[in-house]
Amino acid sequence: MKLPNATNLPSLAPSEDDDTSSTGSSTNQTSIPNSTASIDLTGFDVEKQTVISPHTAHKKVLVTGGAGFIGSHVAQLLLDRGDDVVIIDEMNDYYDVSIKEENLRLLREAYPDEKRLSIHRGDICDEALMLRIFETERPEWVCHMAARAGVRPSIQDPYVYIHSNIQGTTRLMDLS
């Protein structure tokens, strides 16, 4: 199969700390460890590939919704690999707030240094709060996990979803 725009398809280059000898990769596909991925174009007639190197340097990442299940796990992964994390979460009661508090407690217990992990409670739509966080914390990357979830509640009260999901995302894009 011929891909007419194959030259525009990116693929990740292995980083210096990759160890492909222990990955058990097959001859058809290169596996790149350490939370990077590869695009397998085996079987495609590709004349030229654009290679994008993975960003492996230290990062300071703002994780919105960082007290939730997915957000707290993302924060844990980032901290474990050596990045600094800034969490913002409004701690709404879509599900049990005590679970979110426990997620934050576990992160703080594992990373007591305020320079590695900074936690803010508030709404991503709060312009003054978000401006202060961006000015003081200076995150270089944003992992936007904050959102109102659930289809049925969004039908019952769409304005709360518009506020959090659309206005909040727009605010983050403006500040980033």
N, C-alpha and C positions, 0 to 999 in steps of 0.2 A: 504494500500500500504506500503510495507516495503522498507525503504531506506538503502541500504547496507552500505553506508558511513555516516550514520546519526551522528555518534559520532564526526565527523569532522566539522559538521555544527555549526557555532557560533551563539550565540544569545546575545543580550544586557541585562545587568542587570540594574534594576532601580537604579538611583542615589539617594543620601540622600535627595535632594531637590524636588524629584518628589511628586506630589499630585495626586494620581490616583482616589481619591474620587470625584473630580470634572470633571473627563474626561468622565464620562458616559460609561466606558468600559464594554463590555459584559463579560459574564463568560467564553467565549471561547477564548478571545484574550486579552492580556494585552496591554494597550496603555501607552507608556512612553512619557510624554510631554517634553518640553524644548529642541526641536530640536534633539532629539534622536529617534531611531526607534526600532521596535522589529520585530523579524521574527516569524510569526505565523505558528506553525507546528501542528495545530489542525488537527486531522484526520490521522496523520502519526504515525506509530509505532516507536517511538524513545526511545531507552533504556537509552541513556545517551547524555547530551548536554554539550558542552564546553561553558562556560559563559565568556564573555568579558565585563568588566566594562567600562562604558563610561568615557572619559577623561573630567573632569569637572573643572580642574584648569585653572588659567589665562594663556593665550597664547599670543605670539607675532607672527602675521601671515603676511607673504609676500603674497599680492594679485597681481598677474600679470594681466595686462589688467583691472586694477581697475577703469579706467575711463569709461569703456563701460557700457552698460545697466546692464548686469548680474554681472560683476565685482564690480560695484559701489553698487549694492544691497547686494552682499555678504559682502563687506566692511562695509556697514551700519549695517547689522545683527551682524557681529562680534563686532563692536564698541558698539552697543546697549547692547550686553550681557556682556560687560566689557573687551573684549580683546583689545590689541593694534594692529594697522594695519599699514603696510608699503605697499604703492602702487607703482608699476612701470608700466608705460604705454607709448608707443611710440607716441601716439596721431596721428596715421595715418589717412588718409582721406577716408577710406573705407565708412564711413558715416560721416555726418556733425560733424566736430571737435568742433563746438560751443556747441553741445549737450554734448560731453565729458567734455568740460570745465565747463559747468553748473553742471554736475554730481559731479565734483571735488569741485566746489564752494560750493555746498550744503553740501557736507561732511565736508568741512573745516568750514563752518558756524556752523554746529552742533557740531563739535569737533575742536575747535581752538587750543587746546594744542598739540604742535608739538611732545610731547612724546607719545600721544595716536594715532596720525595720522601723518604719514610721507609720503610725495608725491614726487616721482621722475619721471621725464620725460626722457625717453630713451628707447633704444632697448635692449631687454633681451639677444640678441646675442652679445652685447658690453661687452667683457670679463672684461675689466678694470672697467667699471661701475658696473657690477654685483658683482665683487669681492669686490669693495668698499662698496656696499650696504650690502653684507653679513658680512663684517668685522665690519662696523660701526653700523648697525642696529641689527645684531645678531638675525634674525628671527628663531623661533624654528619650525615653520610650514610653508608650502607653499601651497597656493591655486592657481593653475596655470590655469588662465582664458584667458591668452593672446594667440591669434591665428589669423591668417588670415582666414577670412570666405569667403564663396561663392564658388560654384563649377565652374561656368563659368569662373570667373577671374583666377582660379587656372589652368585651361586648357590653357588660353591665356598666362599666365606668371608663369609657375610652379616653377621657381627658387626662386621667392619671397616667395612662400609658403613653399618651402623646407627650406629656410633661417629662417623664423619665426617659423614655426610649428615643424620642425624636429631639426634644430640646436639649436633653443631657448630652446626647451624642454630638449635636451641633456645637454645643459649648466646648466640648473636648476638642473638636476639630479646630475651632477658632483659637483656642489656647495653645494647641500643639503647633 
